[in-house]
Amino acid sequence: MSTFRGRYGASPLHLLLVLASFALALYAGVRLLRGDTLGVLIWFVGAALIHDLVLLPAYSLTDRLAQRLCRPGPARHRPKEAPLRIPRGAAVNHLRVPALLSGLLLLVWWPLILRRVPDYTTITGLPAEVFLGRWLLITAALFAVSALWLLVRVRRAARPQ
C-alpha cells in the first residue's frame, strides 16, 4: 500500500473516484453529443475561447487591482501598540468571496436579470422587472456582510491578548 501511495501520491480510493468521475464525464459527453454534435462542439470551443481570451484576463486584472487596494500600507502605529494579526492577503478575500457569489448568481440568472426572457410575465404570472433590482440588493448585502465580517476580524485582532 505504501508503494502505491508513493508512486500515485494518494490512496486507491482516490484513484477509483477519479476514474469514476472520468467515466461519468465520458457518459455525459456521449449523451450530449448525440443530438446536435456540431452545435455543441461550436458552443464548447466558443465558451473556451471567450473564457481564455476575455474573461480570464478581465478577472485576473480585477484581482490584481483588488490585491493592490487591500495591500497594507506602511506601519503608522506607535511602538507600544501591537500590529494587527490579520494575515497579509486576507483582506482581499473579503472582496473576492462576495464578488464570486454575485458573479455566480449573475451567471445562473442572467437571462432574467437582463430581461432576455420574452413573455416571462405572460407565462408565469410573475413580474420580470424585479430581477435586476433584487440581484443588485443581494450583491450589496453580500459586500456589506463581508465588510462587517472584516471589521469584526480587525477588532478581534486589535484586542490585547
MARLO-489826 format. One line per field, with one value per residue: residue number from 1; residue in three letters; x, y, z of N, C-alpha, C in turn. Coordinates in steps of 0.2 Angstrom, whole numbers, plus 5000, padded with zeros to 4 digits. Each point is the difference from the previous one (the first is absolute). Example, Ala and Ser with C-alpha at 12.3 -4.5 7.8 and 13.67 -1.06 7.14 Angstrom:
2
pami <- 1/2
dopa <- ALA/SER
nx <- 5066/4998
ny <- 4972/5005
nz <- 5039/4996
cax <- 4996/5004
cay <- 5006/5006
caz <- 5000/5001
cx <- 5004/4996
cy <- 5006/5005
cz <- 5000/5003
***
This chain:
161
pami <- 1/2/3/4/5/6/7/8/9/10/11/12/13/14/15/16/17/18/19/20/21/22/23/24/25/26/27/28/29/30/31/32/33/34/35/36/37/38/39/40/41/42/43/44/45/46/47/48/49/50/51/52/53/54/55/56/57/58/59/60/61/62/63/64/65/66/67/68/69/70/71/72/73/74/75/76/77/78/79/80/81/82/83/84/85/86/87/88/89/90/91/92/93/94/95/96/97/98/99/100/101/102/103/104/105/106/107/108/109/110/111/112/113/114/115/116/117/118/119/120/121/122/123/124/125/126/127/128/129/130/131/132/133/134/135/136/137/138/139/140/141/142/143/144/145/146/147/148/149/150/151/152/153/154/155/156/157/158/159/160/161
dopa <- MET/SER/THR/PHE/ARG/GLY/ARG/TYR/GLY/ALA/SER/PRO/LEU/HIS/LEU/LEU/LEU/VAL/LEU/ALA/SER/PHE/ALA/LEU/ALA/LEU/TYR/ALA/GLY/VAL/ARG/LEU/LEU/ARG/GLY/ASP/THR/LEU/GLY/VAL/LEU/ILE/TRP/PHE/VAL/GLY/ALA/ALA/LEU/ILE/HIS/ASP/LEU/VAL/LEU/LEU/PRO/ALA/TYR/SER/LEU/THR/ASP/ARG/LEU/ALA/GLN/ARG/LEU/CYS/ARG/PRO/GLY/PRO/ALA/ARG/HIS/ARG/PRO/LYS/GLU/ALA/PRO/LEU/ARG/ILE/PRO/ARG/GLY/ALA/ALA/VAL/ASN/HIS/LEU/ARG/VAL/PRO/ALA/LEU/LEU/SER/GLY/LEU/LEU/LEU/LEU/VAL/TRP/TRP/PRO/LEU/ILE/LEU/ARG/ARG/VAL/PRO/ASP/TYR/THR/THR/ILE/THR/GLY/LEU/PRO/ALA/GLU/VAL/PHE/LEU/GLY/ARG/TRP/LEU/LEU/ILE/THR/ALA/ALA/LEU/PHE/ALA/VAL/SER/ALA/LEU/TRP/LEU/LEU/VAL/ARG/VAL/ARG/ARG/ALA/ALA/ARG/PRO/GLN
nx <- 5004/5006/5001/4994/5000/5006/4998/4994/5001/4996/4995/4999/4997/5005/5004/4997/5000/5006/5001/4996/5004/5006/4998/4999/5005/5003/4996/5001/5006/5000/4996/5004/5005/4995/4998/5001/5004/4999/4994/5000/5004/4996/4995/5003/5002/4994/4998/5004/4999/4994/5000/5004/4996/4995/4997/5004/5002/4993/4999/5006/4998/4993/5002/5004/4994/4996/5005/5000/4994/5000/5005/5002/4999/5004/5004/4995/5001/4998/5006/4996/4997/4996/5004/4996/4997/4997/5000/5006/4998/4999/5002/5004/5001/4999/5004/5004/4999/4998/5006/5003/4997/5001/5006/5000/4997/5005/5005/4998/5000/5005/4997/4999/5006/5002/4994/5003/4995/4998/4995/5004/4998/4999/5006/5004/4998/5007/5001/5002/4997/4999/5002/5000/4995/4997/5003/4999/4994/4999/5003/4996/4995/5002/5001/4994/4998/5003/4998/4994/5001/5003/4995/4996/5002/5000/4994/4998/5003/4996/4996/5002/5004
ny <- 4994/5000/4995/4998/5002/4997/4995/4999/5001/4995/4999/4993/5002/5004/4995/4996/5005/5001/4993/5000/5005/4997/4994/5003/5003/4994/4997/5005/4999/4994/5001/5005/4997/4997/5006/5006/4995/5002/5001/4994/4997/5003/4998/4994/5000/5003/4995/4995/5002/5001/4994/4997/5003/5000/4994/4996/5003/5000/4993/4998/5004/4998/4994/5002/5003/4995/4996/5004/5001/4994/5002/4997/5006/5005/4997/5001/4994/5002/5000/5003/5001/4995/4997/5002/4995/5004/4995/5001/4994/5000/5006/4998/4995/5005/5001/4995/4998/5006/5002/4994/5001/5006/4998/4996/5005/5005/4995/4998/5006/5001/4995/4998/5000/4998/4997/4994/5000/4999/5004/5002/5006/5000/4997/5004/5006/5000/5006/5002/5005/4996/4996/5005/5003/4994/4999/5006/4999/4994/5003/5006/4996/4996/5006/5002/4994/5000/5006/4998/4994/5004/5004/4995/4998/5006/5001/4993/5001/5005/4995/5003/4996
nz <- 5000/5004/4997/5001/5006/5001/4996/5002/5006/4999/5003/5000/5005/5000/4998/5004/5005/4999/5000/5006/5002/4998/5003/5005/5000/4999/5005/5004/4998/5000/5006/5002/4998/5003/5002/5002/4997/4994/5002/5003/4995/4995/5004/5000/4994/4999/5004/4998/4994/5001/5003/4995/4995/5003/5003/4999/4994/4999/5002/4996/4995/5000/5000/4995/4997/5002/4998/4995/5000/5000/4997/5006/5003/5000/5004/5003/5003/5006/5002/5004/4994/5000/4995/4995/5002/4996/4997/4997/4998/5007/5000/4996/5004/5004/4995/5000/5006/5002/4997/5002/5006/5000/4998/5005/5004/4997/5001/5006/5002/4996/4998/5007/5002/4994/5002/4999/5004/4994/5001/5004/5000/4993/5000/5004/4998/5000/5003/4994/5002/5005/4995/4996/5003/5000/4994/4998/5002/4997/4995/5001/5002/4995/4997/5002/4999/4994/4999/5003/4996/4995/5002/5001/4995/4997/5002/4998/4994/5000/5003/5006/5000
cax <- 4996/5004/5003/4995/4999/5006/5000/4994/5000/4994/4997/4996/4993/5001/5001/4993/4995/5002/4999/4993/4998/5001/4995/4993/5001/5000/4993/4996/5002/4997/4993/4999/5001/4996/4995/5003/5007/5004/4998/5003/5007/5001/4998/5005/5006/4999/5000/5007/5003/4997/5003/5008/5003/4996/4998/5006/5004/4996/5000/5006/5002/4996/5003/5006/4999/4997/5006/5004/4996/5000/5007/5001/5005/5006/4998/4999/4998/5005/5004/4997/4994/5001/4997/4994/5001/4997/5005/5001/4996/4993/4995/4998/4994/4994/4997/5000/4994/4993/5000/4999/4993/4996/5001/4996/4993/4999/5001/4994/4993/5001/4995/4994/5003/5001/4994/5001/4995/4994/4994/5001/4994/4994/5000/5000/4995/5004/5003/5007/5004/5002/5006/5006/5000/5002/5007/5004/5000/5004/5007/5002/5000/5006/5006/4999/5001/5007/5003/4999/5004/5007/5000/5001/5007/5005/4999/5003/5008/5003/5000/5006/5000
cay <- 5006/5006/5000/5003/5007/5003/5001/5004/5006/5000/4994/4997/5003/5006/4998/4997/5006/5004/4997/5000/5007/5000/4996/5004/5006/4997/4998/5007/5003/4995/5001/5007/5000/4996/5004/5005/4999/5006/5006/5000/5001/5007/5004/4998/5004/5007/5002/5000/5006/5006/5000/5000/5006/5006/5000/4998/5006/5005/4999/5000/5007/5003/4997/5004/5006/4999/4999/5007/5004/4997/4999/5004/5005/5000/5000/5007/4999/5002/4994/4995/4997/4994/5000/4995/4994/4997/4998/5005/5000/4998/5005/5000/4995/5003/5002/4994/4996/5003/5000/4994/4998/5005/4998/4993/5001/5003/4995/4995/5004/5005/5002/5004/5006/5005/5000/4997/4994/5003/4997/4996/5002/4996/4993/4998/5004/5003/5005/4999/5006/5000/4996/5004/5003/4995/4998/5006/5000/4995/5001/5004/4996/4996/5004/5003/4994/4999/5006/4999/4995/5002/5005/4995/4997/5005/5001/4995/5000/5006/4999/4997/4993
caz <- 5000/5000/4993/4995/5002/4998/4993/4998/5004/5004/5002/4994/5000/4996/4993/4998/4999/4994/4994/5000/4998/4993/4996/5000/4995/4993/4999/4999/4994/4995/5000/4998/4993/4996/4996/4995/5001/4998/5004/5007/5000/4999/5006/5005/4997/5001/5008/5002/4997/5004/5007/5001/4997/5003/5007/5004/5001/5004/5007/5002/5001/5006/5006/5001/5003/5006/5004/5001/5004/5007/5002/5006/4999/5005/5007/5003/5007/5005/5001/5006/4997/4997/4993/4999/4999/4994/4995/4995/4994/5002/4999/4993/5000/5001/4994/4995/5001/4998/4993/4997/5001/4996/4993/4999/5000/4994/4995/5000/4999/4995/4995/5003/5002/4994/4997/4994/5000/4997/5002/5007/5004/4997/5001/5007/5004/5004/4997/4998/5001/5007/5001/5001/5006/5005/4999/5003/5008/5002/4999/5005/5006/5000/5001/5007/5005/4999/5003/5007/5003/5000/5005/5006/5000/5002/5007/5004/5000/5004/5007/5003/5002
cx <- 5004/5004/4995/4999/5006/5000/4994/5000/4993/4997/4997/4993/5000/5000/4993/4995/5002/4998/4992/4997/5001/4995/4993/5001/5000/4993/4996/5002/4997/4993/4999/5002/4996/4995/5004/5007/5004/4998/5003/5007/5002/4999/5006/5006/4999/5000/5007/5004/4998/5003/5007/5002/4996/4999/5007/5004/4996/5000/5006/5003/4996/5003/5007/4999/4997/5006/5004/4996/5000/5007/5001/5005/5005/4997/4999/4998/5006/5004/4997/4994/5003/4997/4994/5002/4996/5005/5000/4995/4992/4995/4997/4994/4994/4997/4999/4993/4994/5000/4999/4993/4995/5001/4997/4993/4998/5000/4993/4993/5001/4994/4994/5003/5000/4994/5000/4995/4994/4993/5001/4994/4994/5000/4999/4996/5004/5004/5007/5005/5004/5007/5007/5001/5001/5007/5004/4999/5004/5007/5002/5000/5006/5006/4999/5002/5008/5004/4999/5004/5007/5001/5000/5007/5005/4999/5003/5007/5003/4999/5006/4999/5000
cy <- 5006/5001/5004/5007/5004/5002/5004/5006/5000/4993/4997/5002/5006/4999/4997/5006/5004/4996/4999/5007/5001/4996/5004/5006/4997/4999/5006/5003/4996/5002/5007/5000/4996/5004/5004/5001/5007/5006/4999/5001/5008/5004/4999/5004/5007/5002/5000/5006/5006/5000/5002/5007/5006/5000/4999/5007/5006/4999/5000/5008/5003/4997/5003/5007/5000/4998/5006/5004/4997/4999/5005/5006/5000/5001/5007/5000/5002/4994/4996/4997/4993/5001/4995/4993/4997/4998/5005/5000/4998/5006/4999/4994/5003/5004/4995/4996/5003/5001/4994/4998/5004/4998/4993/5001/5003/4995/4996/5004/5005/5001/5004/5007/5005/5000/4997/4994/5003/4997/4997/5002/4996/4993/4998/5004/5004/5006/4999/5006/5000/4997/5004/5004/4995/4998/5005/5000/4994/5001/5005/4997/4996/5004/5003/4995/4999/5005/5000/4995/5002/5005/4996/4997/5005/5002/4995/5000/5006/5000/4997/4993/4999
cz <- 5000/4993/4995/5002/4998/4992/4998/5004/5004/5001/4994/5000/4996/4993/4998/4998/4994/4993/4999/4997/4992/4996/5000/4995/4993/4998/4998/4993/4994/4999/4997/4992/4995/4996/4995/5002/4998/5004/5007/4999/4999/5007/5005/4998/5001/5007/5002/4997/5004/5007/5000/4997/5003/5007/5004/5001/5004/5007/5004/5002/5006/5007/5002/5003/5007/5005/5002/5004/5008/5003/5006/4998/5005/5007/5003/5007/5005/5002/5006/4998/4997/4993/4999/4998/4994/4995/4994/4994/5001/4998/4992/4999/5002/4994/4995/5002/4998/4992/4997/5001/4995/4992/4999/4999/4993/4994/4999/4998/4995/4995/5003/5003/4995/4996/4993/4999/4997/5004/5007/5004/4998/5002/5008/5004/5005/4997/4998/5002/5006/5000/5000/5006/5006/5000/5003/5008/5003/5000/5005/5007/5001/5002/5007/5005/5001/5004/5007/5003/5000/5006/5007/5000/5002/5008/5005/5000/5004/5007/5003/5002/5007
***
